[in-house]
Amino acid sequence: MSDIIRRDPRAEWIARNRLHPLHAAMQPVQHSWMGPNGILRKNVHGVGFIGPNGIKRIDRSGAQQGGASKRTAAAEVQLPLHQVAAPAFYINVVPDMVGGRLSSHDRDLLGLARQLAGSDGAVLVVVFGEHKESTFATAGVDRLLVLEGHEFDGYSPEQRVQGLRAVDNQFNPRHWLLPDSRSGGGELGRRFAASLKERPATRVWQIKGEECIGRAGAGQEDLARPLPRLILAAAECADPVSETRHEVLPVELSTTLARSLPRIEDLGAVAVDPAAIPMAEAEFIFSGGNGVKDWALFHQTAAALGATEGASRVAVDDGFMARDRQVGASGTWVTARVYVAVGISGAIQHLQGIGACDKVVAINLDPGCDMIKRADLSVIGESAAILQALIEAVAAYRNGAKRDAA
Ligand SMILES: Cc1cc2nc3c(=O)[nH]c(=O)nc-3n(C[C@H](O)[C@H](O)[C@H](O)COP(=O)(O)OP(=O)(O)OC[C@H]3O[C@@H](n4cnc5c(N)ncnc54)[C@H](O)[C@@H]3O)c2cc1C
């Protein structure tokens, strides 16, 4: 075959002409690819697609991207596998696993652990009891140790510390990393440190060489100190792992754990009024906007779901919701695991406030609105009918559960 480069001027012209109907088909669909050194490369300019009127559109849900799904593309990209056959040392991480899954704080911590592990060390994650996580490999986990048993259920810090002591004896990790959070990691880390007689570095947000920097003085000061063995790290202490895949090899404890003294008795969770939970701390928020036509039904649905109520600014300005319920740039920035937006269009000021939410569900009449683009799950239709159906579905589910229990 001749090595003369052949050009198709017509195809080039179509590729340049945003208004041509074949323009999208002429664009390279590959937005990320593997570079020669095994690092994933991304073309940030390739994000989005040109709409019918020639304006560039960026689909926040990732469902379109010029006709090719971003999620499918992500699934197709096989990240390079990082293997550590014989680890020179271990970096142990104890994630919070709120709801049985890695939280964003846990992922930041794993990113930090990877930095400390380098190419010779292995990141060993210790998980208590059952979990639902399926993405340990892409979160940077080389070894996984699951400590099973009912003794770790609920609030069991003494038993957990005992488990961690056994892991410490067996693996002798170079560092222990726990999230300095209110979801368990902060307390467990301090108890563990006391049991090891170590002085931990707390609220660490940066590690530079052999030094770490943590927040102190009621969040007003930074405290630099030599890197200790036990680190309690703040959220956003490092970027989560995104460019490598890891083995997640299961490891086990070689010793059997003795039961600790039952000095603490877990009496179970206390029912709280969802309305009394501060918006910034609520895990499940049911938010209403201008598209809610029946506010009594809205409150009824939130109560049936056991969710904390939120609102758009329009709903607040119109007097349907209290000012402290407003979500968004001029309201509260929320971090819920599930955020349901009923009749909210998704104005930029509102979307800013829900940027840290894990899963967003949109109920809206308009399939083209920005909230639907942001949402992980959308229900297109009239809000009153959907809320009514939701109440019925919750009631049927609860009755079914009661029947099964009987
Ligand atoms: C400086 C500044 C700060 C702001 N700060 C905030 C803020 O913190 N928080 C905030 O929320 N806004 C804020 N805003 C206002 C923001 O720009 C939007 O005006 C507001 O978020 C719109 O609220 P909405 O989505 O409820 O109403 P709309 O924009 O009117 O949207 C209503 C939505 O409901 C849908 N709908 C209508 N009828 C139905 C039905 N029967 N069933 C289902 N869906 C239906 C429509 O399709 C539409 O998508 C701010 C604005 C400014 C200028």
The ligand as an ORCA input file, in Angstrom:
! r2SCAN-3c Opt
* xyz 0 1
  C     -27.653     35.324     43.430
  C     -28.610     34.176     43.318
  C     -28.546     33.167     44.239
  C     -29.420     32.086     44.161
  N     -29.333     31.064     45.069
  C     -30.140     30.008     44.951
  C     -30.059     28.923     45.867
  O     -29.268     28.921     46.800
  N     -30.896     27.879     45.703
  C     -31.796     27.808     44.678
  O     -32.517     26.809     44.584
  N     -31.909     28.831     43.815
  C     -31.122     29.929     43.927
  N     -31.255     30.947     43.052
  C     -32.393     30.926     42.123
  C     -32.138     30.056     40.911
  O     -31.486     30.820     39.912
  C     -33.466     29.551     40.330
  O     -34.296     30.625     40.063
  C     -34.218     28.596     41.249
  O     -33.345     27.583     41.698
  C     -35.359     27.946     40.480
  O     -36.105     27.181     41.355
  P     -37.007     25.976     40.801
  O     -36.153     25.056     40.053
  O     -37.779     25.461     41.959
  O     -38.051     26.727     39.851
  P     -38.185     26.776     38.293
  O     -36.946     27.249     37.654
  O     -39.433     27.529     38.003
  O     -38.357     25.256     37.854
  C     -39.495     24.494     38.115
  C     -39.279     23.131     37.518
  O     -40.408     22.327     37.833
  C     -40.820     21.636     36.674
  N     -42.267     21.458     36.796
  C     -43.235     22.382     36.641
  N     -44.434     21.843     36.884
  C     -44.213     20.557     37.229
  C     -45.055     19.484     37.611
  N     -46.377     19.618     37.707
  N     -44.486     18.281     37.864
  C     -43.144     18.111     37.785
  N     -42.308     19.104     37.420
  C     -42.834     20.303     37.156
  C     -40.428     22.484     35.505
  O     -40.233     21.664     34.359
  C     -39.133     23.101     36.004
  O     -38.031     22.296     35.648
  C     -30.385     32.042     43.115
  C     -30.427     33.059     42.179
  C     -29.558     34.116     42.273
  C     -29.636     35.192     41.250
*
